[in-house]
Amino acid sequence: MKVYIIAGALASLVAIPAPVLAEPSIGFGVSYVFGGGVAVGARVFSTDQPDKAAVGLGVDYNINSRTWRPNVGVAYLQDDIYMDLSLGLSGGLVDYGVGIGALGGME
């Protein structure tokens, strides 16, 4: 059964047209989580184009609560920094955060 699932996943990746795939960029930064304090983390953004908005997927380590915070958000990417707003899950509760950080892999 696992073989069929893996084969189906690989086939779907090949079937996606090349223009749909964007070059991602990576960011490392600091976030302020409302009600949770300061967190540090990493993000993967949907584009590597500067001066654009992007969707981000990431994970933060909340320093105050010593917990991991998976999150999704929107960001504005500049040449080497990003600013983002994120929605995360921390300790089973949904929270909000704002962050800034450095970018890598930009065009």
ABEGO torsion letter per residue (X at the ends): XAAAAAAAAAAAAAABBAAABBBBBBBBBBBBBBGAEBBBBBBBBABABBGBBBBBBBBBBBAAAGBBBBBBBBBBBBAABBBBBBBBBBGGBBBBBBBBBBBBGBX
